[in-house]
Amino acid sequence: MLERFGGCRWYASWRTVLPRLEYFAVPAALDETQVPAFLMRESFWVDHFNTEMAYHNKGNGNNMNLEKRHGGKIRFGGGLFVHTLDQLVPADEFYGTHPEYFSEIDGKRQNGYVQRCLSNPDVLRIVTERVKERIRKDPDAGLYSVSQNDAYKFCTCKDCNALAERYGGQSGLLIWFVNQVAEEVEKEFPNALIETLAYQYTRTPPSNIRPRHNVVPRLCTIECDFASPLDVSTLPDNRKFVQDIKGWSGLTDKLFIWDYTTNFQHYLGPFPNFGALQGNLKFFRDHHVIGVMEQGAYQGYHGEFAELRGWILAKLLWNPDQDMEALIDDFMKGYYGAAAPLVRKYFDELQSLVANPDIHFNIWFPPTVPWLTDDFLARATILWEEAEALVNDDPLLRYNVRKSSLPVYYARYKRLEANEKRDGEQFRSVAAELVRHFDETGPAEVGDRPIFIRESGNEEYYNWVKAASVPAP
């Protein structure tokens, strides 16, 4: 109501627009019910973990700081969120006495971070008992994850291989296992849902078996191309994902998606994926997906266009049929003020760099990719400088512009570094500007692998300082 009829906006936790109006008017004949496209809506960007940002933008995901008085959220309980087999059957507890609980690979039981032997009845018993124990301690959550570890290394023992053969592969073996856990859980907790992963080696849908009605498979898009929507891209990985989600949607009406919306190796690098966001969410909605987590730069505030992406995703998770261009214009005007037209010009040119259908990118590409050219970054630098000049008299808008321009300097620095142009004035100048921007807009994570955090001795940051020949703070 406040957004639609009062012009109120919550773009970021530090940028709220609340107009002063002479009166607040709502159409007399207004009679409308809205049903969100997704039951769970998680814009997994750090600012949307903020309580007010989450509820003002209709989020309700697990990691959002929401309580019942805010409308609640769909929560994973008992500490069982993802990759849980390692905590349910820990290697340091069981491997020494029961190596048969762990993956057999090349004829030998493996220690460490591997999968578990899902055909072993004791593994099933232990997991079932421990999941029920966790639910008893936290019965009010909606979901509890029984999911594979974040590694391949699945068991190839005779019994596991036989079950995988019977049920159409490793996904069938996992569903066979999780279904049994879910069946026992339902006897005591009829409303609990057991989530599991359809991820990497378990993403292909099974055969001769279906997830139980209280099992929620979650497909992950980690291998995909994000230059265009999943069902538009010609890349084989995307075609395979489309095939997989269609297969799963024929087996269950309860699918979750773990989607990826940033460059996890270079949070600060340009990542022109906006052309894929809306199409992907429409595709998910049309294939029985009921919950979506849009994972972004979730540890800190300096992901590329983080606030814009988080806000747009929150809007589209409620209704993916909204006018995307209007949403972007709305945000630009409210978040950047007078600088909005120049920021939009930069934004549009960046997205156009990947308009060619032959261009693909994943979630780990470096800023040295051929389509991100030095000429474009030089033009972009001028645009951001001009944009900053338009809001110099407004500290908050200037902050927003400075923060959002960081990726251009980061990309220029990385390209110069890769080309070993480290002893010239240009390299020093770009590094110095990068340090100044970083210092003014606060500490940040540069990338997820590894995560660089300035307070803990950020090697990347001090490389910039060294290159700029400025004293470290």
C-alpha positions as CSV (number, residue, x, y, z in Angstrom):
1,M,0.0,0.0,0.0
2,L,2.7,2.4,1.0
3,E,4.8,1.6,-2.1
4,R,2.0,1.6,-4.6
5,F,0.0,4.6,-3.4
6,G,2.5,6.5,-1.3
7,G,5.7,6.2,-3.3
8,C,7.6,4.7,-0.4
9,R,10.7,2.7,-1.2
10,W,13.3,0.7,0.8
11,Y,16.2,0.4,-1.6
12,A,18.9,-0.3,1.0
13,S,19.1,-0.2,4.8
14,W,20.6,3.2,4.5
15,R,18.5,4.5,1.6
16,T,14.8,4.8,2.3
17,V,12.5,7.1,0.4
18,L,9.4,8.3,2.3
19,P,7.7,11.2,0.4
20,R,5.9,13.9,2.4
21,L,2.4,14.0,1.0
22,E,-0.5,16.3,1.7
23,Y,-2.8,13.3,1.8
24,F,-2.7,9.5,1.4
25,A,-5.3,8.2,-1.1
26,V,-6.3,4.7,-2.0
27,P,-8.9,3.9,-4.8
28,A,-12.3,3.5,-3.3
29,A,-13.0,0.4,-5.3
30,L,-9.7,-1.4,-4.4
31,D,-10.4,-5.1,-3.9
32,E,-7.3,-7.1,-4.6
33,T,-5.6,-10.3,-3.4
34,Q,-2.0,-11.0,-4.2
35,V,-0.5,-14.5,-4.2
36,P,3.3,-14.5,-4.4
37,A,4.9,-16.6,-7.1
38,F,7.0,-18.5,-4.6
39,L,6.2,-19.7,-1.1
40,M,9.8,-19.0,0.1
41,R,11.5,-15.9,-1.2
42,E,15.1,-15.3,-0.3
43,S,17.1,-12.6,-1.9
44,F,20.4,-13.8,-0.4
45,W,22.3,-10.6,-0.4
46,V,23.6,-9.3,2.9
47,D,21.4,-6.2,3.1
48,H,18.3,-8.3,2.8
49,F,19.2,-10.2,6.0
50,N,18.4,-6.9,7.7
51,T,15.0,-7.1,9.3
52,E,13.4,-4.0,7.8
53,M,14.8,-4.6,4.4
54,A,13.5,-8.2,4.5
55,Y,9.9,-7.5,5.5
56,H,9.5,-4.2,3.6
57,N,10.5,-6.1,0.4
58,K,8.4,-9.2,1.1
59,G,11.2,-11.6,1.8
60,N,10.8,-14.6,4.1
61,G,13.9,-16.7,3.6
62,N,15.8,-18.8,6.2
63,N,18.6,-16.3,6.7
64,M,16.6,-13.2,7.0
65,N,16.4,-11.7,10.5
66,L,12.6,-12.1,10.9
67,E,10.4,-13.1,13.8
68,K,6.7,-13.9,14.0
69,R,5.9,-10.2,14.7
70,H,7.4,-9.3,11.3
71,G,5.3,-11.9,9.5
72,G,7.6,-14.8,10.1
73,K,9.8,-16.7,7.7
74,I,10.3,-20.2,6.2
75,R,13.1,-21.5,8.4
76,F,15.5,-24.5,8.4
77,G,15.5,-25.9,11.9
78,G,17.8,-27.9,14.2
79,G,20.9,-26.5,12.6
80,L,20.1,-28.6,9.5
81,F,20.5,-26.2,6.6
82,V,22.7,-27.7,3.9
83,H,25.4,-30.4,3.3
84,T,24.3,-32.0,6.6
85,L,25.4,-35.7,6.3
86,D,28.8,-34.6,7.6
87,Q,27.3,-33.3,10.9
88,L,24.8,-36.1,11.2
89,V,27.4,-38.9,10.8
90,P,30.7,-37.2,11.7
91,A,33.9,-38.8,10.5
92,D,35.8,-38.0,13.7
93,E,33.1,-39.9,15.7
94,F,32.5,-42.9,13.5
95,Y,35.3,-43.6,11.0
96,G,37.7,-45.2,13.5
97,T,35.2,-47.8,14.5
98,H,32.9,-48.0,11.5
99,P,34.7,-47.2,8.3
100,E,31.8,-49.0,6.5
101,Y,29.6,-45.9,7.1
102,F,31.7,-43.9,4.6
103,S,32.2,-43.9,0.9
104,E,33.9,-46.8,-0.7
105,I,36.0,-45.5,-3.6
106,D,38.3,-47.8,-5.7
107,G,37.6,-50.6,-3.3
108,K,38.6,-48.7,-0.1
109,R,36.5,-46.9,2.5
110,Q,37.5,-43.2,2.6
111,N,38.0,-40.9,5.6
112,G,37.5,-37.2,5.7
113,Y,35.0,-35.0,3.8
114,V,33.3,-37.7,1.7
115,Q,29.7,-38.9,1.2
116,R,28.2,-41.6,3.4
117,C,27.3,-45.1,2.5
118,L,23.6,-44.7,2.0
119,S,22.9,-48.4,1.6
120,N,24.2,-49.1,5.1
121,P,21.2,-49.6,7.4
122,D,23.1,-48.2,10.4
123,V,23.7,-45.0,8.6
124,L,20.0,-44.7,7.9
125,R,19.2,-45.4,11.5
126,I,21.7,-42.9,12.9
127,V,20.6,-40.2,10.5
128,T,16.9,-40.8,11.2
129,E,17.4,-40.7,15.0
130,R,19.6,-37.6,14.9
131,V,17.2,-35.7,12.6
132,K,14.3,-36.5,15.0
133,E,16.4,-35.4,18.0
134,R,17.1,-32.1,16.2
135,I,13.4,-31.6,15.4
136,R,12.4,-32.2,19.0
137,K,14.6,-29.4,20.1
138,D,13.4,-27.1,17.4
139,P,9.9,-28.2,16.3
140,D,8.6,-24.9,14.9
141,A,10.8,-24.8,11.8
142,G,9.3,-25.7,8.4
143,L,12.3,-27.5,6.9
144,Y,15.2,-29.8,8.0
145,S,17.9,-30.7,5.5
146,V,19.2,-34.2,5.0
147,S,21.6,-33.5,2.2
148,Q,24.9,-34.6,0.6
149,N,28.2,-33.1,1.5
150,D,29.7,-30.4,-0.8
151,A,31.9,-32.9,-2.6
152,Y,31.5,-35.7,-5.2
153,K,33.2,-38.8,-3.6
154,F,30.0,-40.8,-3.4
155,C,30.0,-44.4,-2.4
156,T,30.5,-47.1,-5.0
157,C,30.1,-50.2,-2.9
158,K,28.2,-53.1,-4.3
159,D,25.0,-52.3,-2.5
160,C,25.0,-48.5,-3.3
161,N,25.7,-49.3,-6.9
162,A,22.8,-51.7,-7.1
163,L,20.4,-49.2,-5.6
164,A,21.7,-46.5,-7.9
165,E,21.2,-48.8,-10.9
166,R,17.7,-49.6,-9.7
167,Y,16.6,-46.0,-9.2
168,G,18.2,-44.2,-12.1
169,G,21.5,-43.0,-10.7
170,Q,22.9,-41.3,-7.6
171,S,19.8,-39.0,-7.3
172,G,17.6,-42.1,-7.0
173,L,19.8,-43.6,-4.3
174,L,19.7,-40.3,-2.3
175,I,15.9,-40.0,-2.7
176,W,15.5,-43.7,-1.6
177,F,17.5,-42.9,1.5
178,V,15.9,-39.5,2.3
179,N,12.4,-40.9,1.7
180,Q,12.9,-43.4,4.5
181,V,14.1,-40.7,6.9
182,A,11.1,-38.6,5.9
183,E,8.7,-41.4,6.5
184,E,9.9,-41.9,10.0
185,V,9.9,-38.2,10.7
186,E,6.3,-37.8,9.6
187,K,5.1,-40.3,12.2
188,E,6.2,-37.9,15.0
189,F,6.2,-34.6,13.1
190,P,3.5,-34.6,10.4
191,N,4.2,-31.0,9.3
192,A,7.9,-31.2,9.0
193,L,9.4,-31.2,5.5
194,I,12.8,-32.8,4.7
195,E,14.8,-30.9,2.2
196,T,17.6,-32.5,0.2
197,L,19.8,-31.5,-2.7
198,A,19.7,-32.2,-6.4
199,Y,23.2,-30.9,-6.8
200,Q,26.1,-31.8,-9.1
201,Y,26.1,-35.6,-9.3
202,T,22.5,-35.9,-7.9
203,R,20.9,-33.3,-10.2
204,T,19.7,-35.7,-12.9
205,P,16.1,-36.8,-11.9
206,P,15.7,-40.4,-10.7
207,S,13.6,-43.1,-12.2
208,N,11.4,-45.7,-10.6
209,I,11.1,-43.6,-7.5
210,R,9.5,-40.3,-6.4
211,P,10.3,-38.0,-3.5
212,R,7.7,-38.5,-0.7
213,H,5.1,-35.7,-0.3
214,N,7.2,-34.4,2.7
215,V,10.5,-34.3,0.8
216,V,11.6,-31.2,-0.9
217,P,14.4,-31.6,-3.5
218,R,16.5,-28.4,-4.2
219,L,18.1,-28.0,-7.6
220,C,21.3,-26.0,-7.9
221,T,22.3,-24.0,-11.0
222,I,26.0,-23.9,-10.1
223,E,27.3,-25.2,-13.5
224,C,25.1,-22.9,-15.6
225,D,25.7,-20.0,-17.9
226,F,24.3,-16.7,-16.6
227,A,24.7,-14.4,-19.6
228,S,21.1,-15.3,-20.6
229,P,18.1,-17.1,-19.1
230,L,18.6,-20.8,-18.4
231,D,16.1,-21.9,-21.1
232,V,17.4,-19.4,-23.7
233,S,21.1,-20.1,-23.5
234,T,22.5,-22.6,-26.0
235,L,25.2,-23.8,-23.6
236,P,24.9,-27.6,-23.0
237,D,25.0,-27.1,-19.2
238,N,21.9,-24.9,-19.4
239,R,20.1,-27.3,-21.7
240,K,20.9,-30.1,-19.3
241,F,19.5,-28.1,-16.4
242,V,16.3,-27.3,-18.3
243,Q,15.9,-31.0,-18.9
244,D,16.6,-31.8,-15.3
245,I,14.1,-29.4,-13.8
246,K,11.4,-30.6,-16.2
247,G,12.1,-34.1,-15.0
248,W,12.0,-33.2,-11.4
249,S,8.8,-31.1,-11.8
250,G,7.1,-34.2,-13.2
251,L,8.0,-36.1,-9.9
252,T,7.0,-33.6,-7.3
253,D,5.1,-30.3,-6.7
254,K,7.6,-29.2,-4.1
255,L,10.8,-28.0,-5.7
256,F,13.3,-25.5,-4.3
257,I,16.0,-23.7,-6.2
258,W,19.5,-22.6,-5.1
259,D,20.4,-20.0,-7.7
260,Y,23.6,-18.0,-8.1
261,T,23.6,-14.3,-8.9
262,T,27.1,-13.0,-8.4
263,N,30.7,-13.7,-9.4
264,F,31.9,-15.8,-6.4
265,Q,35.6,-15.4,-7.3
266,H,35.3,-11.6,-7.8
267,Y,32.4,-10.0,-5.9
268,L,33.8,-6.6,-6.9
269,G,34.0,-7.5,-10.6
270,P,31.5,-6.5,-13.2
271,F,28.9,-9.2,-13.6
272,P,26.3,-8.4,-16.3
273,N,23.6,-11.1,-15.5
274,F,20.6,-8.8,-15.3
275,G,19.4,-10.1,-18.6
276,A,18.9,-13.6,-17.0
277,L,17.2,-12.7,-13.7
278,Q,13.6,-12.3,-14.8
279,G,13.6,-15.1,-17.3
280,N,15.1,-17.5,-14.8
281,L,12.4,-16.7,-12.2
282,K,9.6,-17.1,-14.7
283,F,11.1,-20.5,-15.7
284,F,11.3,-21.6,-12.1
285,R,7.7,-20.5,-11.4
286,D,6.4,-22.4,-14.4
287,H,8.1,-25.7,-13.3
288,H,6.6,-26.3,-9.8
289,V,9.2,-24.4,-7.9
290,I,7.9,-23.1,-4.6
291,G,11.0,-21.7,-3.0
292,V,14.0,-19.8,-4.4
293,M,17.2,-18.7,-2.8
294,E,19.1,-16.2,-4.9
295,Q,22.6,-16.4,-3.5
296,G,24.7,-13.3,-3.9
297,A,27.6,-11.6,-2.1
298,Y,26.2,-12.5,1.3
299,Q,29.2,-11.9,3.6
300,G,29.6,-8.1,3.0
301,Y,28.3,-5.0,1.4
302,H,30.5,-4.6,-1.7
303,G,29.2,-6.9,-4.3
304,E,28.8,-5.4,-7.8
305,F,25.4,-3.6,-8.0
306,A,24.5,-5.4,-4.7
307,E,21.7,-3.2,-3.6
308,L,20.1,-3.0,-7.1
309,R,20.3,-6.8,-7.5
310,G,19.0,-7.6,-4.1
311,W,16.1,-5.2,-4.5
312,I,15.2,-6.3,-8.0
313,L,15.3,-10.0,-7.0
314,A,13.0,-9.3,-4.0
315,K,10.5,-7.7,-6.3
316,L,10.6,-10.5,-8.9
317,L,10.4,-13.2,-6.3
318,W,7.0,-11.8,-5.4
319,N,5.9,-11.3,-9.0
320,P,8.3,-12.2,-11.9
321,D,5.9,-10.6,-14.4
322,Q,6.7,-7.1,-13.3
323,D,8.2,-4.6,-15.8
324,M,11.9,-5.1,-15.3
325,E,13.0,-1.8,-17.0
326,A,10.6,0.1,-14.8
327,L,12.0,-1.5,-11.7
328,I,15.6,-0.7,-12.7
329,D,14.6,3.0,-13.5
330,D,12.8,3.2,-10.2
331,F,15.8,2.0,-8.2
332,M,18.3,4.1,-10.1
333,K,16.3,7.3,-9.6
334,G,15.8,6.7,-5.9
335,Y,19.2,5.3,-5.0
336,Y,21.5,7.6,-7.2
337,G,19.4,10.8,-7.5
338,A,20.7,13.2,-10.1
339,A,23.4,10.7,-11.1
340,A,20.9,8.1,-12.2
341,P,21.0,8.8,-15.9
342,L,24.8,8.4,-16.1
343,V,24.7,5.3,-13.9
344,R,22.0,3.8,-16.1
345,K,24.1,4.6,-19.2
346,Y,27.0,2.6,-17.7
347,F,24.7,-0.2,-16.6
348,D,23.1,-0.6,-20.1
349,E,26.4,-0.6,-21.9
350,L,27.7,-3.2,-19.4
351,Q,24.8,-5.5,-20.0
352,S,25.1,-5.1,-23.8
353,L,28.6,-6.5,-23.7
354,V,27.1,-10.0,-23.3
355,A,24.2,-9.5,-25.7
356,N,25.8,-11.7,-28.3
357,P,24.3,-15.2,-27.8
358,D,27.7,-16.8,-28.3
359,I,29.0,-15.1,-25.1
360,H,28.7,-17.2,-22.0
361,F,30.0,-16.8,-18.4
362,N,29.9,-18.8,-15.2
363,I,30.1,-17.6,-11.6
364,W,33.9,-17.6,-11.3
365,F,35.2,-15.7,-14.4
366,P,38.1,-13.3,-14.1
367,P,37.9,-9.6,-15.1
368,T,40.4,-10.4,-17.9
369,V,37.6,-12.0,-20.1
370,P,37.8,-10.6,-23.7
371,W,34.4,-9.0,-23.7
372,L,35.3,-6.7,-20.7
373,T,37.6,-4.5,-22.7
374,D,40.0,-1.7,-21.6
375,D,38.2,0.7,-23.9
376,F,34.9,0.0,-22.1
377,L,36.4,0.4,-18.7
378,A,38.0,3.7,-19.7
379,R,34.6,5.0,-20.8
380,A,33.1,3.7,-17.7
381,T,35.6,5.5,-15.5
382,I,34.6,8.8,-17.1
383,L,30.9,8.1,-16.7
384,W,31.3,7.3,-13.0
385,E,33.4,10.4,-12.4
386,E,30.8,12.6,-14.1
387,A,28.0,10.8,-12.1
388,E,29.9,11.6,-8.8
389,A,30.2,15.3,-9.7
390,L,26.4,15.5,-10.0
391,V,25.9,14.4,-6.4
392,N,28.9,15.9,-4.6
393,D,26.7,18.0,-2.5
394,D,24.8,15.1,-1.1
395,P,26.9,12.8,1.1
396,L,24.6,9.8,0.9
397,L,24.1,9.9,-2.8
398,R,27.8,10.4,-3.3
399,Y,28.5,7.4,-1.1
400,N,26.1,5.3,-3.2
401,V,27.9,6.4,-6.4
402,R,31.4,5.9,-5.1
403,K,30.5,2.4,-3.7
404,S,28.9,1.3,-7.0
405,S,31.8,2.5,-9.1
406,L,34.3,0.3,-7.2
407,P,34.0,-2.6,-9.7
408,V,35.3,-0.5,-12.6
409,Y,38.5,0.3,-10.7
410,Y,38.8,-3.3,-9.5
411,A,38.5,-4.6,-13.0
412,R,41.0,-2.2,-14.3
413,Y,43.5,-3.1,-11.6
414,K,43.1,-6.8,-12.2
415,R,43.6,-6.4,-15.9
416,L,46.7,-4.3,-15.5
417,E,48.0,-6.8,-12.9
418,A,47.4,-9.8,-15.2
419,N,49.2,-8.0,-18.1
420,E,52.1,-7.3,-15.8
421,K,51.8,-3.6,-16.3
422,R,52.6,-3.0,-12.6
423,D,55.3,-0.4,-12.7
424,G,53.6,2.4,-14.6
425,E,51.8,5.5,-13.5
426,Q,48.4,4.1,-14.7
427,F,48.7,1.1,-12.4
428,R,49.6,3.3,-9.4
429,S,46.8,5.7,-10.2
430,V,44.1,2.9,-10.5
431,A,45.4,1.2,-7.3
432,A,45.3,4.5,-5.4
433,E,41.7,5.2,-6.6
434,L,40.7,1.7,-5.6
435,V,42.1,2.1,-2.1
436,R,40.4,5.5,-1.7
437,H,37.0,4.1,-2.8
438,F,37.4,1.1,-0.5
439,D,38.4,3.2,2.5
440,E,35.5,5.6,2.0
441,T,32.8,3.0,1.5
442,G,33.9,0.6,4.2
443,P,35.4,-2.9,4.6
444,A,34.3,-5.6,2.2
445,E,34.8,-9.1,0.9
446,V,36.5,-9.3,-2.4
447,G,35.6,-12.8,-3.3
448,D,34.1,-16.0,-1.8
449,R,37.1,-18.2,-2.7
450,P,39.0,-17.2,-0.8
451,I,37.1,-14.6,1.3
452,F,39.2,-11.5,1.7
453,I,38.2,-9.5,4.8
454,R,40.1,-6.4,5.5
455,E,39.9,-6.5,9.3
456,S,41.6,-9.9,9.4
457,G,44.6,-8.8,7.3
458,N,43.4,-8.5,3.8
459,E,46.3,-9.5,1.6
460,E,44.4,-8.3,-1.5
461,Y,43.8,-4.9,0.0
462,Y,47.4,-4.4,1.1
463,N,48.5,-5.3,-2.4
464,W,46.4,-2.4,-3.6
465,V,48.0,-0.2,-1.0
466,K,51.5,-1.3,-2.0
467,A,50.8,-0.7,-5.7
468,A,49.5,2.7,-5.0
469,S,52.5,3.6,-2.8
470,V,50.2,5.0,-0.1
471,P,50.6,4.2,3.6
472,A,48.4,1.5,5.0
473,P,45.8,2.7,7.5
